[in-house]
Amino acid sequence: MPRPGKAEIKATNKRPGTRVIQKLAAKVALGVRAHDSGKPLGGTRWVSAISGRKKKGEPFTTWLVLLDEVDGQWKLLGSTEVASQKRDDSGQCPARLPVSIFTSDYDWDGKPEVLIRYRTCSIEPAVGESDNTYMLIYNAHGALREALPHAELQASAGSGGTRVKTSYVDVNKDGFPDVRIETTSQGTWADAKGNNTSVLVYFYDPKADRYALAKKKRNKRKRDK
C-alpha cells in the first residue's frame, strides 16, 4: 500500500477555548471541566479532553470531544469515553484523571490522529498509592475511532523508579512508523545494572488503520541471593 506521507495539521480558525468547550460538553457530562483549550485536527475541526460525571455522585470520567466551527458558530460533533477515575474514599487520589492530549499524523497515513495520556490512581492496603499511566491513539478523520488500545506506559507502587521511552519508528520496515514502548524499572528481577527492562511494540496495519501488539520482551536474571 502506498504511503501518502506525514500530513501537516493546519488550523484555519482560532482554537475554541475552555469556555466554549465546557459549554458544549455540558451535553456530555455533569460538572464538566476542559483540560485544554483545544488541539487542532486541520481546517476548522478541533479536539479536547474533558472530564465530568455521568450521574451525580459518580466518580469523574474523561472524554474526548470533537468540535467544529460552522459559519462562526461552534458545534459539538461527537464524543468518546476514555476512562474513569476509581472511587477513592481516602481523598489521597485526585478526583479527576490527570490527562494530556496531542494531535499529529502519527502513522503517516496523511490524516490526523489524537494521542491521549492519562494517569489512574488507587490506594492499595499493602503499598499505599498505586499509579498507572496509559496512552491511547484515536483516528480523527471523521468520528473518533480507537487505533491504539490502552497501552500501559508506567506503573508504580511503593518505592522504586520507572523510566519510560516511547518512540515512533518503522520497526518492521513496511514504510509506516510503529509504536515502541521501552520501560525500565527497579524490581526483583533485574539485569546486571539492577534494572528491569521490557519492550512493547505495536505494529501499524495500514489496511485496518490501527495498531496491534507485536511482541513483548523482558530481560530477566536470577534473583540475587
N, C-alpha and C positions, 0 to 999 in steps of 0.2 A: 504493500500500500504506500503510495507516495506521501511524503511528509510535507505539509504546507509550510512549515516553518513557524517559529515562535512569533505570536502576534503581539503587537504593542497596544496596550489598552489605553485608549484616549477618551476622556470625557468631553462632551460638547456643551455641558452646562455646569453650574456650580453644585457642590455637594448639598444634600438636603439639610443637614444639621440635626442635632439631637432633638430639638423641639418638634420638628416636623415628623421625625421618625417615631417618637413616643406617641404623638397624636394618632398617627395612622396605625401603629402597632397596638393601640388600645382595643382594636378589633380582635386581636390575637390572645391577649392575656390581661390579667388584672395587675395593677401596680407596676406598670412597665417602666423599665429603665433601659435606655440605649447605651451600649458600651462603647460606641464610637459615633462619629458624625457622618458616616457613610464611606464606603470604599467603591471605587469606580469599576464598572463592568464594560465600559465602552458606550459611546453615544450618550443617551440620556438615562441609562439604567444604572442603579446603584444597589449595593447590598449592605446590610448592617446586622450586627449581633445585638439581640435584646434579651432581657430576662423579665419574668413575671410569673404570676401564679395562675394555674388553670382554674382553681377554685379557691375561695377564701380559706385560709388556714393551711393550705398545702405548701410543701417546700417549693422554692423557686425553680423554674425550668428555663433553659436557654433555647432560643430560636434564632434562625437566620431569616431575615425578611428581605424580600425583593421590592424595590421601588422604581417608579418611572415618572418622569415629568412630561406631561402632555398639555400643550397649549398653556403653559405657565402654572399648571396645577399638578401637585404630586399625588400619585395613586399607589396603593398597595397592590402589587401584582401577585404576591403569594408568600407563604412562609413554610418553614420546615423545622420540626423539633430536633434538637441536637442531643441534649442531655439534661438531667435533673439533679439538683443537689440532694444528698441524702439528709433525712431528718436528723438533727443534732440537738438533743436536749441539754447538752453541756454548755453550749454557747461558745465553744472554742473554735468551731469552723465558721467561715464566712457564710452568710445567708445565701449569697449569690455566687455562682461559679466564676472564678477569675477566668476571663476569656480574651483572646485577641484574634483578629482575622486579617487576612491579606488576600489580594487578588493578583493573578498573573496567568499567563499561559504556561502552566507547569508541565504539561505533556506535549507541548509543541504541535498541537493539532490546529493551531490558528484560531482558537476560541478561548474565552476566559474561563478560569476556574476560581473557586473560593477555597482558601485554606483556613481552617479554624483550629486553634489550640485552646484547650481548657483544662483546668485542674480540679479534681474532686478532692474531698476531704472527709475523713471519718475518724472516729475515736475508737481505738482498739484497747480493750482492757489490759492486755499484757504489754503493749509497746507504746500506748498513747496515741498521738496524732499520726495518721497514715495518709499520705498524699499520693495521688496518681495523676500523671499528665498524659493527655491523649491528643492526637492530631487526626483530622479528617480533611478530605478534599471533595468538593462538590463541583460537578459540571454546572455551569451557569448560563449556557446559551439556550434560553428558554426557561422552563421550570428548573428549580434546583434538583439535581439528581446525584446521589452519593456515588463517588468514583473510587474513593479510598475509605474503607471502613475505619472504625475506631482503632487506630494504631497506637499502642502504648509507647510513649517516649521515655517516661521515667516513673519509677515507683520508689517511694521511700517510707520507711517506718523505723522509728527509733533513731539510733546513731548510725553514722556512715555516710559517705558521699557518693553521688552518682553524676557521671558526665555523659551527656548525650550529644551525638553529632548526626545531623540529618543532611543528606546530600542528594542532589538530583542528577544522576549520571546514567549514561546508557550502558548498563551492566551487561545485557545480552546482545549488544551490538546490532539492534534492529533499526536504529535511526531515531528512536524515541527515548527520552530520559525516564529512568525508573527511580523509585524512591528507596534509598538505602539508609537504614537507621542503625547506628552503632552505639551501644550502651556499655559503659564501663563503670563498675561499682565495686565497693568494698564488700566482701562477702565470705562465707565459709569456704566456698570453692574458689580458688584464686590461682593466677599464674605466678611466675617467679617474682614479679613485682608487687604481688599482693592484690592484683586486680582481677575482676571477673568480667570478661568482655563477651558480649553477644551481638550478633548481627542479624537484622531482619531486612529482607529485600522484597519489595513489591514490584513485580513486573507490570509494565503498562501494556494493555492489549488495545491496539488502535481500532480493531473491529468492534469490540464491546465498549470502547471508550471508558475503560475503568482499569483499576489495578487489582492484581491478585497476588497473595503471599506466595513467594517462590521458595524460599528456603530459610532455615534458621540454623545458625552456627553458634556454638558455645564452647569456649575454651575452659576445660576442666582439668584440674590437677588433684592429686590425692590430698586429703586433709593433713595439715601439719600435725605431727604428734606433739 
